[in-house]
Amino acid sequence: MVMKRFLLSTAALLVGLVGAAVPAAAATEKTATPKQAVAVAVTRTARGEGGQSVFSLVGSSNRQQAQVLRLASTREFLALRPKYSDSTPGRYTYVVEAGYRDSTKKRVTVVDGTAGTPKVVLEVIRLMTTMPEPNMPDIPANFPPGFPFD
């Protein structure tokens, strides 16, 4: 009889613990950001023209950089299609690549002015292409005469 009571109370305790843990885990799963961006790169090219500009970010040291990483970590960014483009000539093409802490990557190609392009990727592009230059007065850039053509 004592053994039956022990088993019943143990079973009730386990059911209670599992019942409480499942909703808590589900709530955490819904509110937690699925990935954390650690690096973002934007490559800008113009159709019909040579040359490109590359804007890159690894880690963050100011608010604008932190905002880029936060945006690249959102569900909206992660849900983006691989390409947003139309056939209009002469527009910039942006390739946005984000790297995440879990070693995965996300790549999105956007042609400037394409209708229906989500705001989150346009904001990442805007922030990356208007990023202020870093202030690094402690790093000298003194090159010897003739460098690199000795």
Residue, then its C-alpha position, 0 to 999 in steps of 0.5 A: m500500500v505504501m509502495k502504491r502511494f509512493l508510485l502514484s505521488t511520484a507519477a503525479l509529480l512528474v506529470g506536474l513537472v512535465g506539464a509546467a515545463v512544456p508551456a514554459a519551453a514553448a513560450t521561450e521558443k516563441t519569444a526568443t530570436p532564433k539566430q544571432a547575427v555576428a557579421v553583415a556584408v553588403t556588396r553594391t554593383a550597378r548594372g552595365e557598369g564595372g566596379q562595386s562597393v563593399f560594406s562590411l561589419v563584424g561585431s558592433s561598437n556603436r548603435q548603428q552597427a548594433q542595429v544592423l546586427r539586430l535587424a539581421s537577426t529578426r524573423e522578418f529578415l530570416a524569412l526573406r526570399p533569396k532575390y527581389s529584382d525586376s528587369t529595369p536597367g541601370r539600377y544598383t544591385y545589392v547582395v546582403e549577406a549575414g553570418y550567424r553565431d551558429s555558423t549559418k548564413k543568409r544571402v539576399t539579392v535586391v535590385d534597387g527600386t523593386a516593388g514589394t521589397p521588404k522594409v527590413v532588408l532596405e533598412v539594413i542596406r541603408l544603415m550599411t551604406t551610410m555607416p560612418e567611417p571608424n575613428m581610429p587615430d591610434i593606428p598609423a598609416n605611414f608607408p615607406p617611400g615607393f610602397p608598394f612599388d619598390 
